[in-house]
Amino acid sequence: MARFISLTDDKQRDAQVALESARPPAAHHQAGPNGEDVRLERLIKTTESTSLDALVRANGSLEAVSAALVAGDPEIDLDQIGRRLRNATRVHLRQDGSVLYAARVVQVVYGADGTEKSRADFSDTPANVGEEAPALPWTGRLMPLDEVVHRFVCSRAFRIRHVNGLTFDFLHGMAKTLQDAGKLLFLGAGAKGQQPLIFTLNGTPYRGFLEGRVDGDSYLLVLHCSNLELKTVTV
Amino acid sequence: MAKAIAVRLAGETSSFAFAKLDRDKLYGHKERQVVDQDGKRCASAYLSSDGAALVPSGGLAMLYVDEAFATIERSTLRAVDDQGADVPLLPSTLGVEQELEGPVPPQKLLDHNIHTVYQLQSEALGAKLGAELSAGKLFCAPFNFRDDYQRQMLFLVRNEHGIFALIGSARGFDFVRRDAAPTPVDDTDDLADDLDFTMM
């Protein structure tokens, strides 16, 4: 399903338009030795009952597991191995291998040095970009292209396109404004556009930079997203 | 010792040792953990649809099969294009001098999805390249970390923190006309699995 985004232009008019991901065509695919079609399958290799932890629990010690391995094949679950795993359900296991029925989810924050900084119950972070989210404001903060590419890594981008004739004019005008300025518009969420962009529930937060180009009656409006600065890691 | 990124500009050779720029080491990270009633961390697993198999992490094998479900050894797989013709394997560019293109405009870098960033440590930096990078110019060259069927692009960028290599592939966004066809239904949504396990 197409995604939508609400944008505001420099005249403080807002409109809902479409957001598209880049889909470069696959240059190749895998085939068998005679060119036949192949597909990737997920097969069960081992089950919880034959894991090392389970074998240690069942036999009492690693030494006893060794003896059991010599005597038989306790690490192979003959009923399950090789089965296709489809429509499986994600579950969580306690350290004793039993299934957890009442899970508590915590969010642990680690610092750059890898040490734990905080731990708290996890709470959802809603998306702030999309069909039902408020329009992203025109922040007016224009940044030279050179500055953006020397400071930020744009790892993701979306093409923004019109959904009807009115929004064509809206986006074409926005792209022309940005091209004439020769700059990118810093784009964020919230009333002042200072919050990072979050596209899905609990999604990755990004800083946005809107780029516009026009070529006669056509336009290209791209939302570049970055969550990484070009900085040196000092260990 | 790992091979270096080697480039050439105006007849001068430059080479760089490199290390991946790790976001976690720059900002730290957030992690969601599932714990039991005692606060002990739990491991994730899959429960098969019939409830008969509990598969722990690492308990799955991925393999290629043909129409008859016969296993195909990975070493016998071929990379082919849409017409079924073999696609040539492109060798790694590490340790192999690549001619730099540029200076290139910043739009060219913005036209690429950057998936990897390396911090560079210059082993030998040509005078011209050093001066151009210090002036804020951008350069690019073909890049492949390992042998692959698709060539990536490397962009050299220098700022006050150092020299970086940004590795990416072209996005291929076209200009949009008024009469362009409506957005097709996208069943492979790029954002569908966009779960955050990191921090801003």
Interface residues (C-beta under 8 A of the other chain):
Chain A: M1 A2 R3 A18 E20 S21 A22 R23 P24 P25 A27 H28 H29 Q30 A31 G32 P33 G35 E36 D37 V38 R39 L40 E41 R42 L43 I44 K45 T46 T47 E48 S49 S51 D77 D79 Q80 R83 L85 R86 N87 A88 T89 R90 V91 H92 L93 R94 Q95 V99 L100 A102 A103 R104 V105 V106 Q107 V108 V109 Y110 G111 A112 D113 K117 F122 T125 L145 D146 V148 V149 H150 R151 V153 C154 S155 R156 A157 R159 R161 H162 V163 G165 F168 L171 P196 I198 F199 T200 N202 G203 T204 P205 E211 R213 D215 D217 S218 Y219 L220 L221 V222 H224 N227 L228 E229 L230 K231 T232 V233 V235
Chain B: L21 D22 R23 D24 K25 L26 Y27 G28 H29 K30 E31 R32 Q33 V34 V35 D36 Q37 K40 R41 C42 A43 S44 A45 Y46 L47 S48 S49 A52 A53 L54 V55 P56 G58 G59 L60 A61 M62 L63 Y64 V65 D66 E67 F69 I72 T76 L77 R78 A79 V80 D81 G84 V87 P105 P106 Q107 L109 L110 N113 I114 H115 V117 Q119 G136 L138 Y149 Q150 V157 R158 N159 H161 G162 F164 L166 S169 A170 R171 G172 F173 D174 F175 V176 R177 R178 A180 P182 T183 P184 V185 D186 T188 D189 D190 L191 A192 D194 L195 D196 T198 M199 M200
